[in-house]
Amino acid sequence: MTADRSPTMLLALVVWLCALPFVFLLVMPLLGFRAALGVALALLLGIALVCWALCSVGRSPRGIAP
């Protein structure tokens, strides 16, 4: 990971951490702890993939994501 992508990945991690309580509040009463943990990890993977796609694939000639 290069230095210019670090703030973007850090922001993605903060977004995931902020969404984590809502995931556990909504999923845990209905499906239990293991399902809530699975949803939380899937959310982390999804956010990381979107962040990676925007950082590496979506580069314009000027060097910024569209």
C-alpha positions in Angstrom: 0.0 0.0 0.0 1.4 3.4 -1.0 1.4 6.5 1.2 -1.4 8.2 -0.9 -3.8 5.3 -0.3 -3.3 5.2 3.5 -5.9 7.8 4.3 -8.5 6.1 2.1 -7.9 2.7 3.8 -8.0 4.4 7.2 -11.3 6.0 6.3 -12.7 2.7 5.2 -11.7 1.1 8.5 -13.3 4.0 10.4 -16.5 3.6 8.4 -16.5 -0.1 9.2 -16.0 0.5 12.9 -18.8 3.0 13.0 -21.1 0.5 11.3 -20.2 -2.3 13.6 -22.5 -1.4 16.5 -25.5 -1.2 14.1 -24.7 -4.6 12.6 -24.6 -6.2 16.1 -27.7 -4.4 17.3 -29.7 -5.5 14.2 -28.4 -9.0 13.6 -27.5 -10.4 17.0 -31.0 -10.4 18.5 -32.4 -12.1 15.4 -29.7 -14.6 14.5 -27.1 -14.7 17.3 -23.5 -13.8 17.8 -21.9 -16.0 15.2 -24.2 -14.7 12.4 -23.5 -11.1 13.6 -19.8 -11.8 13.5 -20.1 -13.2 10.0 -22.0 -10.2 8.8 -19.5 -7.9 10.3 -16.6 -9.7 8.6 -18.5 -9.7 5.3 -19.0 -6.0 5.6 -15.3 -5.4 6.3 -14.5 -7.5 3.2 -17.0 -5.5 1.1 -15.8 -2.1 2.2 -12.1 -3.2 1.7 -12.9 -4.4 -1.8 -14.7 -1.2 -2.8 -11.9 0.9 -1.3 -9.3 -1.2 -3.3 -11.3 -0.9 -6.5 -11.6 2.9 -6.2 -7.9 3.3 -5.3 -6.3 1.1 -7.9 -8.8 0.4 -10.7 -10.6 3.7 -10.9 -7.6 6.0 -11.5 -7.9 8.7 -14.1 -4.9 10.2 -15.9 -4.7 13.0 -13.3 -4.3 10.4 -10.5 -7.7 10.8 -8.8 -10.5 8.4 -8.6 -13.7 9.4 -10.5 
